[in-house]
């Protein structure tokens, strides 16, 4: 299927032309028929030789209905620009052409209607002159009369040629269907219509419905295309989508049905747009402080914030009154509502721009955007964003081809090696500042490196760095002690060699310089075994104690245990508690204990 939108001044014969081509009146409202004036979007279709099925979106030509016109033209790739032979080029002709040019519509046909009422040559020449320099420059032109039928065969032939040159959109592209109508069908529920520009819709699909109020997941209950039930529809196509569980009041023109995860619903975008004529200083003229942004069938007021210039173009931040589902490279039509003037297109450069809080941030942002034209390039986006999830890149419209470095995280080329070098320096600095600590906590490293996820710290590890118990250490650093502490621990172990359960008392520990930090470091390094606060023994002391106590008559008392182990009450009681906690001994109700089977 091909979808074609009409454009042109009011009362220049757009609807009559569509009726002549399809045999269907696109004006569907009673008021439209009474006034002979298109007010809302109209739709009609027909089979055309050489073109197949062609659906027409007929738009209003009156200045009062420009937002409705743009809602119909926005998602459509081909236009019929209609100029009446007896009317010539008119204000809405110019505004519609400016809109088509801003939207980048390159496929179209210039049609001079009412050729039975006046010589079409003058109107044709004037229109040709107006099209020069726009995206529709050089399109085929046909003069015809919807009343007499003269020129209609030539029009059909020329249109078939234009449509043959339109590239077919990818069937596997993400769906973004802008809603242009929403209504209720008895027995079916809520139905929305729109022009499917690319991708494939199927019955049963789950989609995101993006509205001004938010995003919700919906399911396609049924599909129609040109009033026929279909199992699936591929772009480009006019489709009617029956949504399950959606009230009519929940959806309106300008909302969108989306493939989940394939666009960004954003209220702030940075764009490149034409600056218009230059001022006295040669700089492009700025945009008005307030504009209306047209995207697809949506029209949203926005405030503009100038960032800077890039050649003849303006770099501008748009703060939208309501969020829109956008991707990089989208063309947003900007319109001045006070002057009823199409200002041009804003090409989306960033759908997730950073906040501008500091003095000079706007100028720095303009420098960051310099040279960008909206092409969704993975390498460029990675260099600008440094670290980003692959899912976020795809939602922005970027074709992700590189492999993630951790989870779904992608990083800029060369960044991981820089992070690895900085991480090594941080670990060394931490060890020098506090040699008793076992290493740099991973969370502390993440914050210092400004990384969004601990997994990226792990990805940046290079030998001899490794993670031990949630800390980044250098090689065997987790088992190493400063020389002074190592000598003191060796002295403790010498003391314990003859009497393994005679733990050094506080005075002996002070004499050796072993405070709480030093003892904790020795325990973490596996050089000592902590029994209680201030009570340390040699590694393996619990197992050794269980073997010694196994030689006593079972069960035994604390006093018997103290004698068998050759130690003091200060050590024996916490040692017995530690044996209980390690499930090497069990305590009876009478406070006697027994060694459990296998403990010895």
Secondary structure as UniProt FT lines:
FT   STRAND          2..8
FT   TURN            10..11
FT   HELIX           14..22
FT   HELIX           30..35
FT   STRAND          42..48
FT   TURN            49..51
FT   STRAND          52..58
FT   HELIX           63..65
FT   HELIX           66..73
FT   TURN            74..75
FT   STRAND          78..84
FT   TURN            85..87
FT   HELIX           91..103
FT   STRAND          107..113
FT   TURN            115..117
FT   HELIX           120..131
FT   TURN            132..133
FT   TURN            135..138
FT   STRAND          140..143
FT   TURN            146..148
FT   TURN            150..151
FT   HELIX           152..164
FT   TURN            171..172
FT   STRAND          176..178
FT   STRAND          181..185
FT   TURN            186..188
FT   STRAND          189..196
FT   STRAND          200..202
FT   TURN            203..204
FT   STRAND          206..211
FT   TURN            212..213
FT   STRAND          214..225
FT   TURN            226..227
FT   STRAND          228..230
FT   STRAND          232..234
FT   STRAND          237..244
FT   HELIX           248..250
FT   TURN            253..254
FT   STRAND          256..258
FT   TURN            260..261
FT   STRAND          264..274
FT   TURN            280..281
FT   STRAND          290..295
FT   TURN            296..297
FT   STRAND          298..310
FT   TURN            311..312
FT   STRAND          313..326
FT   TURN            328..329
FT   STRAND          331..336
FT   TURN            337..340
FT   STRAND          341..350
FT   TURN            359..360
FT   HELIX           361..369
FT   TURN            370..371
FT   HELIX           378..385
FT   STRAND          387..389
FT   HELIX           390..395
FT   TURN            396..397
FT   TURN            407..408
FT   STRAND          409..411
FT   TURN            413..414
FT   HELIX           415..433
FT   TURN            435..436
FT   STRAND          440..441
FT   HELIX           442..448
FT   TURN            449..450
FT   HELIX           454..459
FT   TURN            463..464
FT   STRAND          465..468
FT   TURN            469..470
FT   STRAND          471..474
FT   TURN            475..476
FT   HELIX           477..479
FT   HELIX           483..498
FT   TURN            500..501
FT   HELIX           506..512
FT   HELIX           516..524
FT   TURN            525..526
FT   STRAND          528..532
FT   TURN            533..534
FT   STRAND          535..538
FT   TURN            539..540
FT   HELIX           541..550
FT   HELIX           558..565
FT   HELIX           569..581
FT   TURN            582..583
FT   STRAND          585..587
FT   TURN            589..590
FT   STRAND          593..595
FT   TURN            597..598
//
